[in-house]
Every structure is written in structure tokens, then in C-alpha cells.
Amino acid sequence: MYDGLEVSGSEVTTLISKLISLKEYTSVRVKTKASDFVCYNYFYDEETNTISNADNKQYLNGLQEAKGADNYINPQADFLGSVKKNANGIIICIDFIQQ
């Protein structure tokens, strides 16, 4: 649904909250103008095209509420989505890049 679509930051945060609360096997990576990619729910590894929730992987299980934080997702900002699938065609990661 998000592949190639531009959505609001509000929709991105809603998706992240939903995936975390449902414990879905999907990573969400968000790149804002102030930060590089930040993973939510699971860590996505581009080299191996896999996701992990291992302790040594950096990912967040909650959203940054502070507006001054680098990885704060502005609800009014626009983000372009793209989808990453594993070898079986299952969506494992959704990327959002602030436009």
C-alpha cells in the first residue's frame, strides 16, 4: 500500500504505533531531514535484507515525542514510502523518506 506513495507524518506515526502494539513482524525505517534512517519495531539490515530484534541491533519500540529530537516525525511533513520484501515476497520493511 505504501510503495511509491506520499503520506503524511501523521500516517507514518499511526502505522508505527499500530505495528508495535500488534507485534507485527515488520520493520519501519524513517529518514527525516534531520536524521539518517531510524528503525522502529525491528532492525532492518539492508545487506542481508532481513529484520531482527536482537539486543545488539539498534531499533526503537516507541516514537520520539520531543519536537527538537533529530528523529522526531513531524505529523504535517510529507514522506515517500517504499516497501522491502524478503525472498518469499513477504513485506519485512517499509521505508519512509521525508520530502
C-alpha positions in Angstrom: 0.0 0.0 0.0 2.8 2.5 0.8 5.1 1.6 -2.1 5.7 4.8 -4.1 3.0 6.7 -2.2 3.5 10.0 -0.4 1.9 10.1 3.0 1.8 12.4 6.0 3.9 12.1 9.0 0.8 11.5 11.0 0.0 8.4 8.9 3.6 7.2 9.4 3.4 7.5 13.2 0.0 5.8 13.2 1.5 2.9 11.3 4.5 2.6 13.6 2.3 2.6 16.7 0.0 0.0 15.2 2.8 -2.4 14.2 4.4 -2.0 17.6 1.2 -2.7 19.5 0.3 -5.7 17.4 3.9 -7.0 17.5 3.8 -7.4 13.7 6.9 -8.9 12.0 7.7 -5.7 10.1 10.3 -3.0 10.4 9.6 0.6 9.7 12.5 2.9 8.8 12.1 6.6 8.8 14.5 9.2 7.4 13.8 12.8 8.4 15.6 15.9 7.1 17.4 16.0 10.5 18.4 12.3 10.7 19.5 9.2 8.8 17.3 6.1 8.8 15.9 5.2 12.2 14.3 1.7 12.6 11.1 1.1 14.5 9.7 -2.2 15.8 12.6 -4.3 14.3 16.1 -3.5 12.9 16.3 -3.8 9.1 19.6 -5.0 7.6 20.0 -3.8 4.0 22.9 -6.1 3.2 21.1 -9.3 4.1 17.6 -8.0 3.5 16.5 -9.3 6.9 15.0 -7.9 10.1 15.9 -8.7 13.7 15.0 -7.7 17.2 18.3 -8.9 18.7 19.7 -6.9 21.6 22.8 -5.8 19.7 20.7 -4.2 16.9 19.6 -0.6 17.1 15.8 0.0 16.7 13.2 1.8 18.7 10.0 0.5 20.3 8.3 3.8 20.6 8.1 7.2 18.9 10.1 10.3 19.9 7.7 12.9 21.2 10.1 15.7 21.6 9.8 18.1 18.7 13.5 19.1 18.9 14.8 15.5 18.5 16.5 14.5 15.3 14.3 11.6 14.7 11.0 13.4 15.5 8.4 12.7 12.9 6.5 15.9 12.0 2.8 15.0 11.6 2.5 17.6 8.8 5.5 16.6 6.8 5.3 14.5 3.7 7.1 11.1 3.4 7.6 8.9 0.4 7.1 5.3 1.1 8.8 2.2 -0.3 8.4 -1.5 0.6 11.1 -4.1 1.1 10.2 -7.8 0.7 12.1 -11.0 1.6 12.8 -13.9 -0.8 9.2 -15.2 -0.2 7.6 -12.0 -1.2 6.6 -11.0 2.4 6.9 -7.4 3.4 9.5 -7.1 6.1 10.3 -3.4 6.0 8.6 -0.1 5.0 10.8 2.9 4.4 9.6 6.5 4.7 11.8 9.4 3.5 10.8 12.9 4.3 10.3 15.0 1.2 
